[in-house]
Amino acid sequence: MRYIGYDALVVQYGIHLAGFTEPSGICSIEKINTASQLQWLCMALNNGTCHWEQLMPEDWEARKAAYEARVAAGEVGQCTPCKDKGVPCVRSQHVSEMADPYTKLS
């Protein structure tokens, strides 16, 4: 299973994760089941074997076209828009109005 949102990230920014240690490809951290797999990934990240790379323009265009074809075919799920899109977030208290946690209550 692929990491959710990875392909959209690649298409949007023109970068990809090179040297990922899992043979199944890029996956969510929750899919790494053993300590040895996690240690292997941590070592790859620390020594630079696993890193972000910028795609060449022709590769980026090819990835965009492939992604758009998958979206058009319905293979990629799209998020439904929020009902309150564009409405400012209402907070219960502004940060400046919150009580100081170090003040003793009387």
N, CA, C and O atoms as a DFTB+ gen file, in Angstrom:
424 C
 N C O
     1  1       0.839      -1.179       0.000
     2  2       0.000       0.000       0.000
     3  2       0.880       1.238       0.000
     4  3       1.904       1.277       0.684
     5  1       0.496       2.223      -0.746
     6  2       1.275       3.447      -0.845
     7  2       0.879       4.441       0.241
     8  3      -0.238       4.414       0.757
     9  1       1.814       5.309       0.569
    10  2       1.578       6.350       1.562
    11  2       0.552       7.333       1.004
    12  3       0.716       7.838      -0.106
    13  1      -0.480       7.599       1.749
    14  2      -1.557       8.484       1.303
    15  2      -1.020       9.898       1.128
    16  3      -0.401      10.453       2.036
    17  1      -1.259      10.470      -0.030
    18  2      -0.851      11.835      -0.297
    19  2       0.543      11.983      -0.868
    20  3       0.924      13.084      -1.265
    21  1       1.320      10.906      -0.922
    22  2       2.694      11.005      -1.421
    23  2       2.714      11.415      -2.893
    24  3       3.470      12.307      -3.277
    25  1       1.891      10.772      -3.715
    26  2       1.883      11.081      -5.142
    27  2       1.452      12.523      -5.394
    28  3       1.997      13.186      -6.277
    29  1       0.486      13.011      -4.632
    30  2       0.051      14.401      -4.779
    31  2       1.180      15.355      -4.399
    32  3       1.341      16.404      -5.022
    33  1       1.951      15.001      -3.395
    34  2       3.086      15.811      -2.967
    35  2       4.147      15.849      -4.065
    36  3       4.704      16.905      -4.364
    37  1       4.417      14.697      -4.657
    38  2       5.402      14.618      -5.741
    39  2       4.966      15.489      -6.910
    40  3       5.772      16.231      -7.470
    41  1       3.697      15.400      -7.279
    42  2       3.178      16.165      -8.411
    43  2       3.178      17.662      -8.102
    44  3       3.503      18.469      -8.973
    45  1       2.824      18.036      -6.892
    46  2       2.735      19.452      -6.547
    47  2       4.104      20.129      -6.478
    48  3       4.270      21.243      -6.976
    49  1       5.082      19.465      -5.866
    50  2       6.372      20.113      -5.615
    51  2       7.510      19.636      -6.503
    52  3       8.570      20.263      -6.517
    53  1       7.327      18.549      -7.245
    54  2       8.381      18.062      -8.130
    55  2       9.544      17.438      -7.395
    56  3      10.684      17.500      -7.857
    57  1       9.262      16.832      -6.247
    58  2      10.297      16.144      -5.475
    59  2       9.825      14.721      -5.190
    60  3       8.628      14.437      -5.224
    61  1      10.764      13.841      -4.912
    62  2      10.397      12.481      -4.521
    63  2      11.390      11.968      -3.492
    64  3      12.499      12.488      -3.366
    65  1      10.986      10.960      -2.769
    66  2      11.816      10.374      -1.725
    67  2      12.637       9.247      -2.346
    68  3      12.091       8.224      -2.758
    69  1      13.936       9.443      -2.409
    70  2      14.834       8.450      -3.002
    71  2      15.478       7.623      -1.907
    72  3      15.829       8.148      -0.850
    73  1      15.633       6.327      -2.154
    74  2      16.331       5.456      -1.225
    75  2      15.502       4.952      -0.069
    76  3      16.057       4.555       0.955
    77  1      14.166       4.956      -0.205
    78  2      13.322       4.438       0.868
    79  2      13.622       2.962       1.044
    80  3      13.783       2.246       0.056
    81  1      13.699       2.496       2.271
    82  2      14.226       1.167       2.569
    83  2      13.238       0.021       2.403
    84  3      13.659      -1.134       2.341
    85  1      11.946       0.297       2.330
    86  2      10.964      -0.784       2.230
    87  2      10.842      -1.264       0.786
    88  3      10.705      -0.448      -0.125
    89  1      10.891      -2.577       0.567
    90  2      10.807      -3.100      -0.801
    91  2       9.462      -2.829      -1.476
    92  3       9.379      -2.797      -2.704
    93  1       8.421      -2.637      -0.685
    94  2       7.100      -2.373      -1.251
    95  2       6.956      -0.921      -1.707
    96  3       5.943      -0.570      -2.311
    97  1       7.926      -0.088      -1.436
    98  2       7.879       1.314      -1.832
    99  2       7.537       2.217      -0.658
   100  3       7.539       1.793       0.498
   101  1       7.246       3.458      -0.976
   102  2       6.929       4.455       0.046
   103  2       5.665       4.030       0.782
   104  3       4.637       3.748       0.167
   105  1       5.757       3.990       2.101
   106  2       4.594       3.610       2.899
   107  2       4.568       4.436       4.178
   108  3       5.564       5.046       4.567
   109  1       3.432       4.441       4.806
   110  2       3.265       5.148       6.061
   111  2       4.104       4.475       7.147
   112  3       4.350       3.270       7.091
   113  1       4.536       5.245       8.118
   114  2       5.352       4.702       9.205
   115  2       4.604       3.626       9.987
   116  3       5.229       2.748      10.582
   117  1       3.270       3.685       9.993
   118  2       2.484       2.671      10.691
   119  2       2.588       1.306      10.026
   120  3       2.293       0.285      10.647
   121  1       3.007       1.287       8.765
   122  2       3.123       0.026       8.031
   123  2       4.462      -0.662       8.278
   124  3       4.655      -1.803       7.858
   125  1       5.377       0.009       8.948
   126  2       6.666      -0.606       9.283
   127  2       6.457      -1.361      10.588
   128  3       6.221      -0.761      11.637
   129  1       6.548      -2.701      10.508
   130  2       6.095      -3.555      11.600
   131  2       7.149      -3.970      12.608
   132  3       6.797      -4.321      13.735
   133  1       8.417      -3.946      12.257
   134  2       9.429      -4.466      13.179
   135  2      10.438      -3.380      13.545
   136  3      10.600      -2.387      12.836
   137  1      11.096      -3.599      14.653
   138  2      12.118      -2.657      15.109
   139  2      13.281      -2.609      14.126
   140  3      13.860      -1.544      13.910
   141  1      13.627      -3.737      13.534
   142  2      14.746      -3.754      12.593
   143  2      14.422      -2.934      11.336
   144  3      15.294      -2.248      10.802
   145  1      13.172      -3.003      10.867
   146  2      12.781      -2.194       9.713
   147  2      12.874      -0.707      10.051
   148  3      13.345       0.093       9.244
   149  1      12.425      -0.349      11.241
   150  2      12.469       1.041      11.675
   151  2      13.909       1.521      11.851
   152  3      14.235       2.648      11.480
   153  1      14.774       0.671      12.416
   154  2      16.178       1.026      12.575
   155  2      16.845       1.217      11.212
   156  3      17.648       2.132      11.029
   157  1      16.507       0.347      10.260
   158  2      17.075       0.427       8.921
   159  2      16.685       1.759       8.264
   160  3      17.519       2.421       7.646
   161  1      15.411       2.140       8.405
   162  2      14.953       3.406       7.844
   163  2      15.626       4.586       8.551
   164  3      16.030       5.546       7.895
   165  1      15.750       4.526       9.862
   166  2      16.388       5.598      10.629
   167  2      17.845       5.777      10.194
   168  3      18.310       6.903      10.020
   169  1      18.552       4.674      10.021
   170  2      19.946       4.748       9.559
   171  2      20.022       5.362       8.161
   172  3      20.896       6.185       7.885
   173  1      19.097       4.955       7.273
   174  2      19.097       5.489       5.905
   175  2      18.830       6.988       5.898
   176  3      19.428       7.721       5.111
   177  1      17.946       7.443       6.762
   178  2      17.667       8.879       6.858
   179  2      18.857       9.635       7.430
   180  3      19.195      10.719       6.955
   181  1      19.492       9.066       8.448
   182  2      20.617       9.736       9.091
   183  2      21.868       9.792       8.218
   184  3      22.589      10.790       8.246
   185  1      22.142       8.738       7.441
   186  2      23.359       8.750       6.625
   187  2      23.132       9.310       5.219
   188  3      24.065       9.379       4.419
   189  1      21.889       9.710       4.917
   190  2      21.608      10.360       3.641
   191  2      21.253       9.417       2.507
   192  3      21.021       9.871       1.387
   193  1      21.204       8.112       2.767
   194  2      20.817       7.165       1.730
   195  2      19.373       7.402       1.314
   196  3      19.042       7.303       0.132
   197  1      18.511       7.714       2.277
   198  2      17.114       8.044       2.019
   199  2      16.983       9.561       2.147
   200  3      17.229      10.130       3.211
   201  1      16.595      10.203       1.051
   202  2      16.541      11.666       1.046
   203  2      15.579      12.143      -0.037
   204  3      15.181      11.379      -0.916
   205  1      15.213      13.430       0.044
   206  2      14.348      14.033      -0.966
   207  2      15.201      14.505      -2.123
   208  3      16.260      15.099      -1.926
   209  1      14.730      14.235      -3.341
   210  2      15.414      14.682      -4.553
   211  2      14.445      15.453      -5.420
   212  3      13.252      15.152      -5.457
   213  1      14.963      16.451      -6.120
   214  2      14.139      17.185      -7.070
   215  2      14.093      16.395      -8.370
   216  3      15.114      15.891      -8.840
   217  1      12.903      16.292      -8.944
   218  2      12.734      15.579     -10.211
   219  2      13.222      16.441     -11.365
   220  3      13.151      17.669     -11.316
   221  1      13.718      15.779     -12.405
   222  2      14.048      16.474     -13.642
   223  2      12.727      16.951     -14.261
   224  3      11.701      16.294     -14.081
   225  1      12.728      18.065     -14.977
   226  2      11.474      18.599     -15.529
   227  2      10.672      17.593     -16.353
   228  3       9.447      17.550     -16.244
   229  1      11.345      16.784     -17.175
   230  2      10.618      15.807     -17.991
   231  2      10.022      14.690     -17.127
   232  3       8.935      14.194     -17.423
   233  1      10.725      14.295     -16.066
   234  2      10.183      13.289     -15.142
   235  2       8.988      13.840     -14.376
   236  3       8.005      13.137     -14.144
   237  1       9.089      15.114     -13.985
   238  2       8.002      15.764     -13.260
   239  2       6.747      15.828     -14.122
   240  3       5.648      15.538     -13.649
   241  1       6.914      16.210     -15.396
   242  2       5.773      16.277     -16.312
   243  2       5.148      14.903     -16.510
   244  3       3.924      14.780     -16.574
   245  1       5.979      13.873     -16.607
   246  2       5.466      12.505     -16.772
   247  2       4.684      12.078     -15.532
   248  3       3.627      11.458     -15.648
   249  1       5.197      12.406     -14.349
   250  2       4.495      12.061     -13.109
   251  2       3.172      12.805     -13.007
   252  3       2.172      12.240     -12.565
   253  1       3.163      14.091     -13.420
   254  2       1.923      14.873     -13.408
   255  2       0.875      14.244     -14.319
   256  3      -0.287      14.101     -13.938
   257  1       1.297      13.869     -15.536
   258  2       0.365      13.291     -16.500
   259  2      -0.187      11.963     -15.990
   260  3      -1.381      11.696     -16.121
   261  1       0.675      11.130     -15.410
   262  2       0.236       9.837     -14.881
   263  2      -0.730      10.032     -13.711
   264  3      -1.730       9.322     -13.604
   265  1      -0.430      10.989     -12.841
   266  2      -1.291      11.253     -11.689
   267  2      -2.650      11.774     -12.141
   268  3      -3.682      11.327     -11.642
   269  1      -2.656      12.714     -13.079
   270  2      -3.918      13.267     -13.581
   271  2      -4.766      12.191     -14.259
   272  3      -5.993      12.213     -14.161
   273  1      -4.117      11.255     -14.943
   274  2      -4.848      10.145     -15.573
   275  2      -5.485       9.255     -14.511
   276  3      -6.617       8.800     -14.675
   277  1      -4.748       9.004     -13.409
   278  2      -5.297       8.185     -12.326
   279  2      -6.448       8.903     -11.631
   280  3      -7.420       8.262     -11.230
   281  1      -6.356      10.226     -11.481
   282  2      -7.448      11.001     -10.882
   283  2      -8.672      10.931     -11.780
   284  3      -9.786      10.714     -11.303
   285  1      -8.464      11.115     -13.087
   286  2      -9.574      11.069     -14.043
   287  2     -10.236       9.692     -14.070
   288  3     -11.444       9.583     -14.281
   289  1      -9.440       8.639     -13.856
   290  2      -9.977       7.279     -13.856
   291  2     -10.645       6.921     -12.528
   292  3     -11.251       5.857     -12.404
   293  1     -10.537       7.800     -11.547
   294  2     -11.154       7.550     -10.247
   295  2     -10.327       6.671      -9.334
   296  3     -10.832       6.192      -8.319
   297  1      -9.063       6.448      -9.671
   298  2      -8.200       5.599      -8.848
   299  2      -7.664       6.332      -7.626
   300  3      -7.277       5.701      -6.642
   301  1      -7.638       7.654      -7.681
   302  2      -7.127       8.464      -6.577
   303  2      -8.318       9.152      -5.934
   304  3      -9.055       9.885      -6.594
   305  1      -8.502       8.912      -4.642
   306  2      -9.604       9.546      -3.923
   307  2      -9.334      11.011      -3.693
   308  3      -8.214      11.399      -3.358
   309  1     -10.332      11.811      -3.867
   310  2     -10.222      13.242      -3.621
   311  2     -10.970      13.581      -2.339
   312  3     -12.028      13.014      -2.063
   313  1     -10.430      14.489      -1.570
   314  2     -11.069      14.924      -0.334
   315  2     -12.345      15.700      -0.665
   316  3     -12.399      16.455      -1.636
   317  1     -13.348      15.499       0.149
   318  2     -14.554      16.301      -0.021
   319  2     -14.318      17.650       0.652
   320  3     -13.702      17.711       1.716
   321  1     -14.796      18.716       0.050
   322  2     -14.583      20.038       0.645
   323  2     -15.296      20.149       1.995
   324  3     -16.373      19.587       2.191
   325  1     -14.683      20.873       2.904
   326  2     -15.288      21.108       4.212
   327  2     -16.544      21.954       4.050
   328  3     -16.622      22.809       3.168
   329  1     -17.525      21.705       4.911
   330  2     -18.773      22.465       4.863
   331  2     -18.551      23.928       5.223
   332  3     -19.236      24.813       4.710
   333  1     -17.587      24.176       6.108
   334  2     -17.367      25.544       6.581
   335  2     -16.146      26.192       5.931
   336  3     -15.494      27.036       6.546
   337  1     -15.834      25.806       4.702
   338  2     -14.683      26.364       4.007
   339  2     -14.857      27.865       3.843
   340  3     -15.906      28.333       3.401
   341  1     -13.835      28.607       4.196
   342  2     -13.874      30.053       4.074
   343  2     -14.417      30.773       5.298
   344  3     -14.360      32.000       5.379
   345  1     -14.944      30.009       6.252
   346  2     -15.472      30.608       7.475
   347  2     -14.349      30.627       8.512
   348  3     -13.713      29.598       8.741
   349  1     -14.093      31.771       9.139
   350  2     -13.021      31.833      10.137
   351  2     -13.271      30.851      11.285
   352  3     -14.410      30.624      11.694
   353  1     -12.201      30.288      11.782
   354  2     -12.271      29.348      12.896
   355  2     -12.663      30.103      14.165
   356  3     -12.105      31.158      14.466
   357  1     -13.610      29.564      14.893
   358  2     -14.066      30.188      16.128
   359  2     -13.438      29.425      17.290
   360  3     -13.647      28.221      17.443
   361  1     -12.687      30.121      18.084
   362  2     -12.051      29.504      19.245
   363  2     -12.840      29.903      20.494
   364  3     -13.457      30.967      20.544
   365  1     -12.807      29.036      21.489
   366  2     -13.560      29.328      22.703
   367  2     -12.944      30.503      23.474
   368  3     -13.664      31.317      24.053
   369  1     -11.617      30.585      23.479
   370  2     -10.942      31.692      24.148
   371  2      -9.744      32.095      23.318
   372  3      -9.069      31.249      22.731
   373  1      -9.487      33.368      23.273
   374  2      -8.276      33.839      22.624
   375  2      -7.106      33.539      23.557
   376  3      -7.273      33.517      24.776
   377  1      -5.955      33.314      23.002
   378  2      -4.777      32.971      23.801
   379  2      -4.506      34.024      24.861
   380  3      -4.139      33.688      25.988
   381  1      -4.683      35.305      24.512
   382  2      -4.415      36.370      25.482
   383  2      -5.428      36.385      26.620
   384  3      -5.162      36.962      27.674
   385  1      -6.592      35.755      26.419
   386  2      -7.631      35.739      27.449
   387  2      -7.529      34.527      28.369
   388  3      -8.214      34.460      29.389
   389  1      -6.686      33.581      28.015
   390  2      -6.577      32.365      28.819
   391  2      -5.915      32.672      30.155
   392  3      -5.047      33.539      30.259
   393  1      -6.343      31.950      31.157
   394  2      -5.785      32.148      32.493
   395  2      -4.333      31.681      32.524
   396  3      -3.970      30.696      31.879
   397  1      -3.524      32.389      33.269
   398  2      -2.125      32.019      33.437
   399  2      -2.061      30.752      34.285
   400  3      -2.579      30.750      35.402
   401  1      -1.447      29.679      33.801
   402  2      -1.424      28.428      34.565
   403  2      -0.591      28.529      35.850
   404  3      -0.711      27.684      36.738
   405  1       0.251      29.561      35.945
   406  2       1.095      29.701      37.121
   407  2       0.477      30.600      38.189
   408  3       1.057      30.787      39.258
   409  1      -0.693      31.152      37.899
   410  2      -1.382      32.009      38.854
   411  2      -2.193      31.134      39.794
   412  3      -2.921      30.240      39.362
   413  1      -2.056      31.405      41.087
   414  2      -2.789      30.632      42.091
   415  2      -4.234      31.079      42.120
   416  3      -4.522      32.271      42.222
   417  1      -5.137      30.128      42.030
   418  2      -6.569      30.446      42.089
   419  2      -6.976      30.681      43.518
   420  3      -6.538      29.963      44.416
   421  1      -7.820      31.692      43.746
   422  2      -8.262      31.965      45.113
   423  2      -9.659      31.489      45.347
   424  3     -10.186      31.641      46.449
